[in-house]
Amino acid sequence: METNVQRYLEFSAHHESNSYQPLAYVGVITDNFAKSYEAVNLLSRHNIPFRIIRPTDVNAQAFDGLDIAITFAVPEKESLAAIQILLQRAASLSW
């Protein structure tokens, strides 16, 4: 008798899990999860999809698919160009 767990495992074994990107509209840039906990908790409670981004991982691709970014960390000098691209993209949206 095949169980639901067995079917799930068989499906997962034959499927590339790396081909999917998490659905998120909000990026949360943080290097201290304790300081950003309450904001992240509120996003979760209101079912707002978000993605955690470490300050060292901020680049132009880090914001792909995001509409907004919230930062709880001082941006690194190298990250400022990527943040500027996000700001320009947001400014070009027609409301």
Biopython code that builds the backbone (N, CA, C, O; Angstrom):
import numpy as np
from Bio.PDB.StructureBuilder import StructureBuilder

atoms = [
    (1, "MET", "N", (0.847, -1.183, 0.000)),
    (1, "MET", "CA", (0.000, 0.000, 0.000)),
    (1, "MET", "C", (0.893, 1.247, 0.000)),
    (1, "MET", "O", (1.753, 1.414, 0.864)),
    (2, "GLU", "N", (0.671, 2.095, -0.966)),
    (2, "GLU", "CA", (1.476, 3.305, -1.088)),
    (2, "GLU", "C", (0.886, 4.395, -0.204)),
    (2, "GLU", "O", (-0.318, 4.648, -0.232)),
    (3, "THR", "N", (1.743, 5.035, 0.578)),
    (3, "THR", "CA", (1.273, 6.104, 1.456)),
    (3, "THR", "C", (1.483, 7.454, 0.783)),
    (3, "THR", "O", (2.190, 7.558, -0.220)),
    (4, "ASN", "N", (0.871, 8.467, 1.339)),
    (4, "ASN", "CA", (1.064, 9.829, 0.828)),
    (4, "ASN", "C", (2.525, 10.251, 0.930)),
    (4, "ASN", "O", (3.039, 10.960, 0.065)),
    (5, "VAL", "N", (3.175, 9.815, 1.975)),
    (5, "VAL", "CA", (4.583, 10.170, 2.159)),
    (5, "VAL", "C", (5.428, 9.545, 1.059)),
    (5, "VAL", "O", (6.323, 10.197, 0.519)),
    (6, "GLN", "N", (5.157, 8.302, 0.724)),
    (6, "GLN", "CA", (5.903, 7.646, -0.333)),
    (6, "GLN", "C", (5.712, 8.358, -1.672)),
    (6, "GLN", "O", (6.676, 8.543, -2.414)),
    (7, "ARG", "N", (4.484, 8.757, -1.986)),
    (7, "ARG", "CA", (4.228, 9.485, -3.232)),
    (7, "ARG", "C", (4.965, 10.814, -3.249)),
    (7, "ARG", "O", (5.519, 11.212, -4.274)),
    (8, "TYR", "N", (4.970, 11.490, -2.129)),
    (8, "TYR", "CA", (5.679, 12.768, -2.031)),
    (8, "TYR", "C", (7.173, 12.575, -2.257)),
    (8, "TYR", "O", (7.792, 13.326, -3.011)),
    (9, "LEU", "N", (7.748, 11.578, -1.612)),
    (9, "LEU", "CA", (9.180, 11.323, -1.753)),
    (9, "LEU", "C", (9.544, 10.950, -3.184)),
    (9, "LEU", "O", (10.577, 11.384, -3.695)),
    (10, "GLU", "N", (8.710, 10.153, -3.829)),
    (10, "GLU", "CA", (8.979, 9.794, -5.223)),
    (10, "GLU", "C", (8.908, 11.014, -6.133)),
    (10, "GLU", "O", (9.743, 11.179, -7.022)),
    (11, "PHE", "N", (7.915, 11.865, -5.911)),
    (11, "PHE", "CA", (7.788, 13.077, -6.710)),
    (11, "PHE", "C", (8.998, 13.983, -6.488)),
    (11, "PHE", "O", (9.576, 14.491, -7.449)),
    (12, "SER", "N", (9.374, 14.182, -5.256)),
    (12, "SER", "CA", (10.494, 15.066, -4.927)),
    (12, "SER", "C", (11.811, 14.556, -5.475)),
    (12, "SER", "O", (12.667, 15.345, -5.876)),
    (13, "ALA", "N", (11.978, 13.259, -5.496)),
    (13, "ALA", "CA", (13.232, 12.672, -5.969)),
    (13, "ALA", "C", (13.432, 12.896, -7.466)),
    (13, "ALA", "O", (14.569, 12.938, -7.937)),
    (14, "HIS", "N", (12.346, 13.039, -8.215)),
    (14, "HIS", "CA", (12.447, 13.204, -9.663)),
    (14, "HIS", "C", (12.252, 14.641, -10.117)),
    (14, "HIS", "O", (12.106, 14.903, -11.311)),
    (15, "HIS", "N", (12.248, 15.554, -9.192)),
    (15, "HIS", "CA", (11.978, 16.940, -9.543)),
    (15, "HIS", "C", (13.117, 17.826, -9.054)),
    (15, "HIS", "O", (13.615, 17.651, -7.942)),
    (16, "GLU", "N", (13.524, 18.767, -9.880)),
    (16, "GLU", "CA", (14.609, 19.670, -9.497)),
    (16, "GLU", "C", (14.078, 20.763, -8.578)),
    (16, "GLU", "O", (13.371, 21.667, -9.024)),
    (17, "SER", "N", (14.414, 20.682, -7.317)),
    (17, "SER", "CA", (13.929, 21.673, -6.359)),
    (17, "SER", "C", (14.650, 23.007, -6.511)),
    (17, "SER", "O", (14.154, 24.030, -6.039)),
    (18, "ASN", "N", (15.820, 23.016, -7.165)),
    (18, "ASN", "CA", (16.563, 24.266, -7.336)),
    (18, "ASN", "C", (15.993, 25.143, -8.442)),
    (18, "ASN", "O", (16.420, 26.287, -8.599)),
    (19, "SER", "N", (15.046, 24.635, -9.203)),
    (19, "SER", "CA", (14.513, 25.403, -10.321)),
    (19, "SER", "C", (13.485, 26.434, -9.881)),
    (19, "SER", "O", (13.083, 27.275, -10.686)),
    (20, "TYR", "N", (13.055, 26.393, -8.649)),
    (20, "TYR", "CA", (12.060, 27.335, -8.155)),
    (20, "TYR", "C", (12.697, 28.425, -7.317)),
    (20, "TYR", "O", (13.633, 28.180, -6.556)),
    (21, "GLN", "N", (12.179, 29.625, -7.466)),
    (21, "GLN", "CA", (12.579, 30.740, -6.613)),
    (21, "GLN", "C", (11.426, 31.033, -5.667)),
    (21, "GLN", "O", (10.267, 30.959, -6.075)),
    (22, "PRO", "N", (11.712, 31.364, -4.418)),
    (22, "PRO", "CA", (10.624, 31.692, -3.504)),
    (22, "PRO", "C", (9.879, 32.934, -3.975)),
    (22, "PRO", "O", (10.482, 33.882, -4.478)),
    (23, "LEU", "N", (8.583, 32.915, -3.807)),
    (23, "LEU", "CA", (7.761, 34.047, -4.171)),
    (23, "LEU", "C", (7.891, 35.106, -3.077)),
    (23, "LEU", "O", (7.549, 34.855, -1.921)),
    (24, "ALA", "N", (8.377, 36.270, -3.439)),
    (24, "ALA", "CA", (8.533, 37.351, -2.462)),
    (24, "ALA", "C", (8.438, 38.675, -3.181)),
    (24, "ALA", "O", (8.933, 38.834, -4.296)),
    (25, "TYR", "N", (7.795, 39.622, -2.528)),
    (25, "TYR", "CA", (7.688, 40.973, -3.065)),
    (25, "TYR", "C", (8.486, 41.966, -2.230)),
    (25, "TYR", "O", (8.750, 43.087, -2.663)),
    (26, "VAL", "N", (8.863, 41.546, -1.044)),
    (26, "VAL", "CA", (9.574, 42.407, -0.105)),
    (26, "VAL", "C", (10.919, 41.768, 0.223)),
    (26, "VAL", "O", (10.997, 40.579, 0.532)),
    (27, "GLY", "N", (11.973, 42.572, 0.152)),
    (27, "GLY", "CA", (13.284, 42.121, 0.580)),
    (27, "GLY", "C", (13.605, 42.727, 1.929)),
    (27, "GLY", "O", (13.402, 43.924, 2.135)),
    (28, "VAL", "N", (14.093, 41.935, 2.833)),
    (28, "VAL", "CA", (14.493, 42.412, 4.158)),
    (28, "VAL", "C", (16.001, 42.234, 4.271)),
    (28, "VAL", "O", (16.503, 41.112, 4.336)),
    (29, "ILE", "N", (16.717, 43.357, 4.292)),
    (29, "ILE", "CA", (18.175, 43.334, 4.400)),
    (29, "ILE", "C", (18.521, 43.441, 5.875)),
    (29, "ILE", "O", (18.222, 44.444, 6.523)),
    (30, "THR", "N", (19.148, 42.407, 6.396)),
    (30, "THR", "CA", (19.487, 42.414, 7.819)),
    (30, "THR", "C", (20.738, 41.591, 8.084)),
    (30, "THR", "O", (21.007, 40.592, 7.417)),
    (31, "ASP", "N", (21.479, 42.034, 9.059)),
    (31, "ASP", "CA", (22.627, 41.276, 9.529)),
    (31, "ASP", "C", (22.450, 40.898, 10.999)),
    (31, "ASP", "O", (23.318, 40.266, 11.601)),
    (32, "ASN", "N", (21.312, 41.297, 11.563)),
    (32, "ASN", "CA", (21.020, 41.001, 12.959)),
    (32, "ASN", "C", (19.555, 40.588, 13.050)),
    (32, "ASN", "O", (18.664, 41.437, 13.071)),
    (33, "PHE", "N", (19.313, 39.294, 13.103)),
    (33, "PHE", "CA", (17.945, 38.804, 13.072)),
    (33, "PHE", "C", (17.168, 39.179, 14.329)),
    (33, "PHE", "O", (15.942, 39.278, 14.280)),
    (34, "ALA", "N", (17.840, 39.387, 15.432)),
    (34, "ALA", "CA", (17.145, 39.787, 16.658)),
    (34, "ALA", "C", (16.557, 41.189, 16.513)),
    (34, "ALA", "O", (15.448, 41.443, 16.982)),
    (35, "LYS", "N", (17.282, 42.096, 15.875)),
    (35, "LYS", "CA", (16.790, 43.471, 15.709)),
    (35, "LYS", "C", (15.669, 43.562, 14.682)),
    (35, "LYS", "O", (14.813, 44.440, 14.790)),
    (36, "SER", "N", (15.653, 42.687, 13.701)),
    (36, "SER", "CA", (14.624, 42.740, 12.665)),
    (36, "SER", "C", (13.468, 41.775, 12.943)),
    (36, "SER", "O", (12.542, 41.669, 12.138)),
    (37, "TYR", "N", (13.519, 41.084, 14.062)),
    (37, "TYR", "CA", (12.533, 40.045, 14.348)),
    (37, "TYR", "C", (11.101, 40.558, 14.319)),
    (37, "TYR", "O", (10.241, 39.944, 13.688)),
    (38, "GLU", "N", (10.832, 41.660, 14.983)),
    (38, "GLU", "CA", (9.449, 42.134, 15.087)),
    (38, "GLU", "C", (8.876, 42.508, 13.729)),
    (38, "GLU", "O", (7.725, 42.186, 13.435)),
    (39, "ALA", "N", (9.661, 43.184, 12.899)),
    (39, "ALA", "CA", (9.184, 43.550, 11.555)),
    (39, "ALA", "C", (8.943, 42.305, 10.705)),
    (39, "ALA", "O", (7.935, 42.214, 10.004)),
    (40, "VAL", "N", (9.857, 41.357, 10.765)),
    (40, "VAL", "CA", (9.700, 40.114, 10.001)),
    (40, "VAL", "C", (8.493, 39.338, 10.513)),
    (40, "VAL", "O", (7.756, 38.745, 9.726)),
    (41, "ASN", "N", (8.293, 39.341, 11.799)),
    (41, "ASN", "CA", (7.135, 38.683, 12.390)),
    (41, "ASN", "C", (5.834, 39.326, 11.898)),
    (41, "ASN", "O", (4.879, 38.616, 11.584)),
    (42, "LEU", "N", (5.786, 40.650, 11.829)),
    (42, "LEU", "CA", (4.594, 41.341, 11.333)),
    (42, "LEU", "C", (4.335, 41.008, 9.861)),
    (42, "LEU", "O", (3.190, 40.786, 9.467)),
    (43, "LEU", "N", (5.385, 40.974, 9.058)),
    (43, "LEU", "CA", (5.222, 40.589, 7.652)),
    (43, "LEU", "C", (4.612, 39.189, 7.559)),
    (43, "LEU", "O", (3.702, 38.947, 6.767)),
    (44, "SER", "N", (5.119, 38.293, 8.365)),
    (44, "SER", "CA", (4.618, 36.908, 8.354)),
    (44, "SER", "C", (3.165, 36.841, 8.784)),
    (44, "SER", "O", (2.357, 36.159, 8.153)),
    (45, "ARG", "N", (2.831, 37.542, 9.848)),
    (45, "ARG", "CA", (1.463, 37.496, 10.356)),
    (45, "ARG", "C", (0.455, 38.059, 9.375)),
    (45, "ARG", "O", (-0.712, 37.667, 9.381)),
    (46, "HIS", "N", (0.903, 38.982, 8.527)),
    (46, "HIS", "CA", (0.005, 39.584, 7.539)),
    (46, "HIS", "C", (0.134, 38.928, 6.166)),
    (46, "HIS", "O", (-0.353, 39.450, 5.163)),
    (47, "ASN", "N", (0.801, 37.772, 6.141)),
    (47, "ASN", "CA", (0.959, 36.972, 4.918)),
    (47, "ASN", "C", (1.581, 37.768, 3.774)),
    (47, "ASN", "O", (1.168, 37.647, 2.621)),
    (48, "ILE", "N", (2.564, 38.572, 4.105)),
    (48, "ILE", "CA", (3.305, 39.326, 3.100)),
    (48, "ILE", "C", (4.558, 38.529, 2.772)),
    (48, "ILE", "O", (5.415, 38.338, 3.634)),
    (49, "PRO", "N", (4.673, 38.061, 1.534)),
    (49, "PRO", "CA", (5.851, 37.251, 1.188)),
    (49, "PRO", "C", (7.116, 38.099, 1.173)),
    (49, "PRO", "O", (7.151, 39.160, 0.549)),
    (50, "PHE", "N", (8.147, 37.634, 1.858)),
    (50, "PHE", "CA", (9.400, 38.377, 1.941)),
    (50, "PHE", "C", (10.563, 37.429, 1.786)),
    (50, "PHE", "O", (10.431, 36.211, 1.907)),
    (51, "ARG", "N", (11.705, 38.026, 1.515)),
    (51, "ARG", "CA", (12.944, 37.259, 1.372)),
    (51, "ARG", "C", (14.021, 37.970, 2.185)),
    (51, "ARG", "O", (14.188, 39.184, 2.068)),
    (52, "ILE", "N", (14.744, 37.226, 3.001)),
    (52, "ILE", "CA", (15.851, 37.772, 3.790)),
    (52, "ILE", "C", (17.078, 37.877, 2.888)),
    (52, "ILE", "O", (17.427, 36.930, 2.183)),
    (53, "ILE", "N", (17.725, 39.038, 2.921)),
    (53, "ILE", "CA", (18.946, 39.267, 2.148)),
    (53, "ILE", "C", (20.022, 39.743, 3.121)),
    (53, "ILE", "O", (19.828, 40.725, 3.837)),
    (54, "ARG", "N", (21.120, 39.064, 3.143)),
    (54, "ARG", "CA", (22.246, 39.501, 3.974)),
    (54, "ARG", "C", (22.931, 40.681, 3.291)),
    (54, "ARG", "O", (22.978, 40.730, 2.062)),
    (55, "PRO", "N", (23.460, 41.629, 4.054)),
    (55, "PRO", "CA", (24.117, 42.798, 3.444)),
    (55, "PRO", "C", (25.236, 42.417, 2.482)),
    (55, "PRO", "O", (25.471, 43.120, 1.499)),
    (56, "THR", "N", (25.921, 41.326, 2.748)),
    (56, "THR", "CA", (27.007, 40.904, 1.856)),
    (56, "THR", "C", (26.483, 40.333, 0.536)),
    (56, "THR", "O", (27.239, 40.207, -0.427)),
    (57, "ASP", "N", (25.199, 39.989, 0.488)),
    (57, "ASP", "CA", (24.598, 39.413, -0.718)),
    (57, "ASP", "C", (23.842, 40.439, -1.560)),
    (57, "ASP", "O", (23.233, 40.083, -2.569)),
    (58, "VAL", "N", (23.875, 41.711, -1.153)),
    (58, "VAL", "CA", (23.148, 42.736, -1.899)),
    (58, "VAL", "C", (23.885, 43.045, -3.192)),
    (58, "VAL", "O", (25.038, 43.478, -3.189)),
    (59, "ASN", "N", (23.184, 42.809, -4.301)),
    (59, "ASN", "CA", (23.654, 43.172, -5.629)),
    (59, "ASN", "C", (22.415, 43.375, -6.483)),
    (59, "ASN", "O", (21.296, 43.210, -5.995)),
    (60, "ALA", "N", (22.592, 43.728, -7.737)),
    (60, "ALA", "CA", (21.433, 44.022, -8.597)),
    (60, "ALA", "C", (20.499, 42.823, -8.703)),
    (60, "ALA", "O", (19.282, 43.001, -8.753)),
    (61, "GLN", "N", (21.034, 41.614, -8.738)),
    (61, "GLN", "CA", (20.202, 40.417, -8.851)),
    (61, "GLN", "C", (19.449, 40.107, -7.557)),
    (61, "GLN", "O", (18.421, 39.432, -7.592)),
    (62, "ALA", "N", (19.939, 40.584, -6.436)),
    (62, "ALA", "CA", (19.280, 40.308, -5.161)),
    (62, "ALA", "C", (17.882, 40.905, -5.105)),
    (62, "ALA", "O", (17.032, 40.429, -4.353)),
    (63, "PHE", "N", (17.636, 41.954, -5.903)),
    (63, "PHE", "CA", (16.343, 42.622, -5.885)),
    (63, "PHE", "C", (15.415, 42.168, -7.009)),
    (63, "PHE", "O", (14.310, 42.694, -7.143)),
    (64, "ASP", "N", (15.843, 41.214, -7.805)),
    (64, "ASP", "CA", (14.989, 40.719, -8.889)),
    (64, "ASP", "C", (13.669, 40.212, -8.324)),
    (64, "ASP", "O", (13.650, 39.402, -7.397)),
    (65, "GLY", "N", (12.575, 40.690, -8.886)),
    (65, "GLY", "CA", (11.247, 40.261, -8.454)),
    (65, "GLY", "C", (10.710, 40.980, -7.246)),
    (65, "GLY", "O", (9.566, 40.749, -6.854)),
    (66, "LEU", "N", (11.503, 41.849, -6.640)),
    (66, "LEU", "CA", (11.053, 42.558, -5.445)),
    (66, "LEU", "C", (10.465, 43.918, -5.820)),
    (66, "LEU", "O", (10.909, 44.563, -6.770)),
    (67, "ASP", "N", (9.463, 44.336, -5.056)),
    (67, "ASP", "CA", (8.874, 45.659, -5.232)),
    (67, "ASP", "C", (9.422, 46.664, -4.234)),
    (67, "ASP", "O", (9.397, 47.871, -4.477)),
    (68, "ILE", "N", (9.915, 46.164, -3.116)),
    (68, "ILE", "CA", (10.367, 47.044, -2.040)),
    (68, "ILE", "C", (11.438, 46.325, -1.229)),
    (68, "ILE", "O", (11.467, 45.096, -1.170)),
    (69, "ALA", "N", (12.301, 47.092, -0.617)),
    (69, "ALA", "CA", (13.309, 46.524, 0.289)),
    (69, "ALA", "C", (13.299, 47.321, 1.583)),
    (69, "ALA", "O", (13.226, 48.550, 1.581)),
    (70, "ILE", "N", (13.374, 46.600, 2.673)),
    (70, "ILE", "CA", (13.460, 47.199, 4.006)),
    (70, "ILE", "C", (14.830, 46.832, 4.547)),
    (70, "ILE", "O", (15.213, 45.663, 4.523)),
    (71, "THR", "N", (15.566, 47.812, 5.031)),
    (71, "THR", "CA", (16.903, 47.489, 5.531)),
    (71, "THR", "C", (17.024, 47.768, 7.022)),
    (71, "THR", "O", (16.570, 48.796, 7.524)),
    (72, "PHE", "N", (17.643, 46.834, 7.703)),
    (72, "PHE", "CA", (17.956, 46.961, 9.123)),
    (72, "PHE", "C", (19.464, 46.950, 9.320)),
    (72, "PHE", "O", (19.956, 46.774, 10.435)),
    (73, "ALA", "N", (20.184, 47.137, 8.237)),
    (73, "ALA", "CA", (21.644, 47.124, 8.284)),
    (73, "ALA", "C", (22.164, 48.320, 7.497)),
    (73, "ALA", "O", (21.524, 48.780, 6.551)),
    (74, "VAL", "N", (23.303, 48.808, 7.887)),
    (74, "VAL", "CA", (23.954, 49.872, 7.126)),
    (74, "VAL", "C", (24.478, 49.250, 5.838)),
    (74, "VAL", "O", (25.250, 48.292, 5.882)),
    (75, "PRO", "N", (24.064, 49.788, 4.691)),
    (75, "PRO", "CA", (24.524, 49.184, 3.440)),
    (75, "PRO", "C", (26.026, 49.308, 3.261)),
    (75, "PRO", "O", (26.639, 50.310, 3.631)),
    (76, "GLU", "N", (26.596, 48.272, 2.689)),
    (76, "GLU", "CA", (28.023, 48.328, 2.375)),
    (76, "GLU", "C", (28.213, 49.196, 1.139)),
    (76, "GLU", "O", (27.295, 49.356, 0.336)),
    (77, "LYS", "N", (29.390, 49.745, 0.996)),
    (77, "LYS", "CA", (29.670, 50.659, -0.107)),
    (77, "LYS", "C", (29.364, 50.017, -1.456)),
    (77, "LYS", "O", (28.823, 50.673, -2.346)),
    (78, "GLU", "N", (29.706, 48.743, -1.614)),
    (78, "GLU", "CA", (29.483, 48.039, -2.867)),
    (78, "GLU", "C", (27.993, 47.834, -3.146)),
    (78, "GLU", "O", (27.607, 47.644, -4.299)),
    (79, "SER", "N", (27.153, 47.870, -2.109)),
    (79, "SER", "CA", (25.726, 47.616, -2.254)),
    (79, "SER", "C", (24.946, 48.838, -2.707)),
    (79, "SER", "O", (23.816, 48.708, -3.179)),
    (80, "LEU", "N", (25.523, 50.011, -2.575)),
    (80, "LEU", "CA", (24.786, 51.239, -2.868)),
    (80, "LEU", "C", (24.324, 51.314, -4.320)),
    (80, "LEU", "O", (23.235, 51.823, -4.583)),
    (81, "ALA", "N", (25.109, 50.830, -5.256)),
    (81, "ALA", "CA", (24.713, 50.848, -6.662)),
    (81, "ALA", "C", (23.475, 49.990, -6.890)),
    (81, "ALA", "O", (22.577, 50.387, -7.633)),
    (82, "ALA", "N", (23.418, 48.823, -6.263)),
    (82, "ALA", "CA", (22.253, 47.947, -6.405)),
    (82, "ALA", "C", (21.016, 48.584, -5.797)),
    (82, "ALA", "O", (19.925, 48.478, -6.358)),
    (83, "ILE", "N", (21.172, 49.236, -4.669)),
    (83, "ILE", "CA", (20.043, 49.914, -4.028)),
    (83, "ILE", "C", (19.564, 51.066, -4.906)),
    (83, "ILE", "O", (18.362, 51.308, -5.013)),
    (84, "GLN", "N", (20.489, 51.769, -5.526)),
    (84, "GLN", "CA", (20.131, 52.861, -6.425)),
    (84, "GLN", "C", (19.319, 52.348, -7.615)),
    (84, "GLN", "O", (18.370, 53.007, -8.040)),
    (85, "ILE", "N", (19.679, 51.183, -8.155)),
    (85, "ILE", "CA", (18.928, 50.586, -9.263)),
    (85, "ILE", "C", (17.500, 50.281, -8.833)),
    (85, "ILE", "O", (16.560, 50.533, -9.587)),
    (86, "LEU", "N", (17.325, 49.741, -7.629)),
    (86, "LEU", "CA", (15.987, 49.459, -7.115)),
    (86, "LEU", "C", (15.189, 50.747, -6.978)),
    (86, "LEU", "O", (14.007, 50.781, -7.319)),
    (87, "LEU", "N", (15.817, 51.800, -6.486)),
    (87, "LEU", "CA", (15.125, 53.086, -6.338)),
    (87, "LEU", "C", (14.718, 53.653, -7.684)),
    (87, "LEU", "O", (13.610, 54.173, -7.822)),
    (88, "GLN", "N", (15.578, 53.567, -8.670)),
    (88, "GLN", "CA", (15.249, 54.059, -10.009)),
    (88, "GLN", "C", (14.111, 53.260, -10.628)),
    (88, "GLN", "O", (13.230, 53.818, -11.283)),
    (89, "ARG", "N", (14.140, 51.958, -10.415)),
    (89, "ARG", "CA", (13.072, 51.112, -10.947)),
    (89, "ARG", "C", (11.736, 51.471, -10.303)),
    (89, "ARG", "O", (10.709, 51.518, -10.980)),
    (90, "ALA", "N", (11.753, 51.723, -9.000)),
    (90, "ALA", "CA", (10.516, 52.088, -8.289)),
    (90, "ALA", "C", (10.029, 53.460, -8.746)),
    (90, "ALA", "O", (8.823, 53.678, -8.871)),
    (91, "ALA", "N", (10.948, 54.382, -8.994)),
    (91, "ALA", "CA", (10.554, 55.726, -9.421)),
    (91, "ALA", "C", (9.948, 55.716, -10.812)),
    (91, "ALA", "O", (9.170, 56.609, -11.148)),
    (92, "SER", "N", (10.284, 54.732, -11.625)),
    (92, "SER", "CA", (9.782, 54.683, -12.996)),
    (92, "SER", "C", (8.405, 54.024, -13.087)),
    (92, "SER", "O", (7.796, 54.021, -14.156)),
    (93, "LEU", "N", (7.915, 53.476, -11.997)),
    (93, "LEU", "CA", (6.587, 52.851, -12.021)),
    (93, "LEU", "C", (5.517, 53.917, -12.122)),
    (93, "LEU", "O", (5.607, 54.961, -11.477)),
    (94, "SER", "N", (4.512, 53.657, -12.923)),
    (94, "SER", "CA", (3.397, 54.595, -13.014)),
    (94, "SER", "C", (2.287, 54.112, -12.099)),
    (94, "SER", "O", (1.851, 52.966, -12.203)),
    (95, "TRP", "N", (1.843, 54.944, -11.237)),
    (95, "TRP", "CA", (0.813, 54.584, -10.259)),
    (95, "TRP", "C", (-0.495, 54.964, -10.820)),
    (95, "TRP", "O", (-1.525, 54.759, -10.177)),
]
sb = StructureBuilder()
sb.init_structure("model")
sb.init_model(0)
sb.init_chain("A")
sb.init_seg("    ")
for serial, (resi, resn, name, xyz) in enumerate(atoms, 1):
    if name == "N":
        sb.init_residue(resn, " ", resi, " ")
    sb.init_atom(name, np.array(xyz, "f"), 0.0, 1.0, " ", f" {name:<3s}", serial, name[0])
structure = sb.get_structure()
